[in-house]
């Protein structure tokens, strides 16, 4: 009878330790969850003059610079913010005379 009591006590302790281990494992997994994926990127459309073409594109740390050839033969640079996709400005290029 004494050994049966000891066996029941040992098995009870093992059950308590096992349940505690499960609770700790679940808590650790919940605490170290992967962050949610970033939201989809959307930006306003970039309006180019009719007939113009993008000749080159250069990417910097936080900017994109597009070289646009216009129909009249002139060239301009368009600067775009990478974080928002918004146009920051235009730089017209002219030949020196």
C-alpha positions as CSV (number, residue, x, y, z in Angstrom):
1,X,0.0,0.0,0.0
2,X,2.9,2.3,0.8
3,X,4.4,1.8,-2.7
4,X,1.0,2.5,-4.3
5,X,0.8,5.8,-2.4
6,X,4.3,6.8,-3.5
7,X,3.5,5.9,-7.1
8,X,0.4,8.0,-7.1
9,X,2.3,11.0,-5.6
10,X,5.1,10.7,-8.2
11,X,2.6,10.5,-11.1
12,X,0.7,13.5,-9.7
13,X,3.9,15.5,-9.5
14,X,4.8,14.4,-13.1
15,X,1.4,15.6,-14.3
16,X,1.8,19.0,-12.6
17,X,5.3,19.5,-14.0
18,X,4.2,18.4,-17.5
19,X,1.3,20.8,-17.5
20,X,3.5,23.6,-16.2
21,X,6.0,22.8,-19.0
22,X,3.3,23.0,-21.6
23,X,2.1,26.4,-20.3
24,X,5.7,27.7,-20.4
25,X,6.3,26.4,-23.9
26,X,3.1,28.0,-25.2
27,X,3.9,31.3,-23.5
28,X,7.4,31.4,-25.1
29,X,6.0,30.7,-28.5
30,X,3.4,33.4,-28.2
31,X,6.0,35.9,-27.0
32,X,8.4,35.1,-30.0
33,X,5.8,35.2,-32.8
34,X,7.0,36.5,-36.1
35,X,5.9,40.0,-36.9
36,X,3.1,40.4,-39.4
37,X,4.1,41.0,-43.0
38,X,4.3,44.6,-44.1
39,X,1.3,46.2,-45.7
40,X,1.2,46.2,-49.5
41,X,2.9,49.2,-51.1
42,X,0.8,51.6,-53.1
43,X,1.8,54.9,-54.5
44,X,0.0,57.5,-56.5
45,X,0.6,57.2,-60.3
46,X,3.4,59.2,-61.8
47,X,2.1,61.5,-64.6
48,X,4.5,61.8,-67.5
49,X,4.0,64.2,-70.4
50,X,2.4,62.5,-73.5
51,X,5.0,60.9,-75.7
52,X,7.9,61.1,-73.2
53,X,10.0,58.1,-72.4
54,X,12.0,57.0,-69.3
55,X,15.6,56.8,-70.5
56,X,17.4,55.8,-67.3
57,X,16.6,55.1,-63.7
58,X,19.0,55.4,-60.7
59,X,18.2,54.3,-57.2
60,X,19.8,55.9,-54.1
61,X,19.4,55.2,-50.4
62,X,15.9,56.7,-50.2
63,X,15.3,58.2,-53.7
64,X,14.7,57.1,-57.3
65,X,15.8,59.5,-60.0
66,X,14.3,59.0,-63.5
67,X,15.8,60.6,-66.6
68,X,12.8,61.4,-68.8
69,X,13.2,62.3,-72.5
70,X,10.4,64.6,-73.6
71,X,8.9,64.8,-77.1
72,X,10.4,68.3,-77.8
73,X,13.9,66.8,-77.3
74,X,14.5,68.3,-73.8
75,X,15.4,66.1,-70.8
76,X,14.3,66.3,-67.2
77,X,15.1,64.4,-64.0
78,X,12.2,63.3,-61.8
79,X,13.0,62.6,-58.1
80,X,10.8,60.1,-56.3
81,X,10.7,59.2,-52.6
82,X,11.1,55.5,-52.1
83,X,9.2,55.3,-48.8
84,X,6.0,57.0,-50.1
85,X,6.3,56.7,-53.9
86,X,5.5,60.4,-54.2
87,X,7.2,62.7,-56.7
88,X,9.5,65.1,-54.8
89,X,10.5,67.3,-57.7
90,X,11.5,67.8,-61.3
91,X,14.9,69.1,-62.6
92,X,14.8,70.3,-66.2
93,X,18.1,69.8,-68.0
94,X,19.3,72.3,-70.6
95,X,22.3,72.4,-72.8
96,X,24.8,75.1,-72.0
97,X,25.2,77.6,-74.9
